[in-house]
Amino acid sequence: MSDHASLEFEPDEQWWEQRAEAFAAWADRLTAADLELADTSALRTISRLTDLRGEVEAAILEAVREARRTGCTWAEIGAMLGVSKQAAQQKYGSALTHLELGHACR
């Protein structure tokens, strides 16, 4: 593989704010009795899956980057993602540009 491992998912500030707000709202509703009875396995699963989502997004970005490098069209990439070519280009086009600019600055 190429430098796939160097890609890391970096949630934007809004994503972190939303996650913090949701956690704060949940914590505000808790009582001491809730804490004694709470089964947190589902919450831990959500947390692990959220972490995995970042890894999957990084891997998809690398695959899209490689597809574009080898001449695949946005329509072809969109078809593989299950979205329109416009949606694929909108989601990954600017990320690829940002990524390429980051590599050029090294």
N, C-alpha and C positions, 0 to 999 in steps of 0.2 A: 504494500500500500504506500501511498505517498505520505505527505506529512499530516495525514488525518488526525493523528494523536495530538497534534499541536492546536487543533481547533477546540475551543471551549465555548459552551453556551454561556452567555452573559445576559441574564434577564435585565430588562431595563428598569429604571427607577420606579415607574408606574407599577410594574409587576410586583416588585418588592413591597411597595406601599399597599397594594391591594391585599397581598398575603398577610402583612402585618395588621391591617385593619380587620381582616376576617378573624385572625387569631385573637386580637384584642376584644372583638365583639363576643367571641366564644368564651374567653376568659371572664368577661364581665358577667356572664350569665351563670357561671359556676358557683356552687356553694361548697362548703366543706363536705357535706354528705355526697355531693356529686363526685368529688375527688376520691372518696373511699370506694365508690361503686363503679367508677369509670373503667370501661374496657377500652384501652387506647390502641388496640391492635389495628383497627381500621384507620385510625389517624396516622399510625406509624407506616402503614401501607401507603397511604396517600403521600406522605413525605418521601418515601423511597421511590414511588412512581414519578413524583415531581422531579426528583434528581435524575431518574432515568430519561425523562422527557428531554432534559437538557442534552444528555449524551446522544439521544436519538436525533435530535435536531442538528447537532454538530455533525453527525455522520451523514445525514441527508444533505446538509450544506456541502460537505466534501464531495458527495456523489454528484450533486448538481454541478459543482465546479468542474469535476472530471468530465461529466457529460458535455458541458459547454466547451471545454478544452478540446474534446474530440469531435466537435462539430454538430452535436445534437441541437435541434431547434427547441425553442421554448414550448412549442405545441407538443413535441414528443415528451419533453420533461413533464409538462402539465398533465399529459395523459397518464404517465406513470404515477403521478401524485394524486390523480383523481380530481384534478381541478383544470380550469381553463388555462390557456397559455398566458393570458393576461394576469391571472392570479399567481401563477408560478413565477412569472417575471417580476411582478410587484413584490412578492414575498422574498425571493432569493436574489433578484438582480442587484439591488442596492447593497445587500449583504456581501455579495461577491465583489462588487466594486470596492467596498470598504476593506474587505479581506485582501484584495490585490494591492490596494494602496498601502495597507499595513506591511505587506511583504516587500513592497518597493522601498519603504523607508528604512529597512534593516540594513 
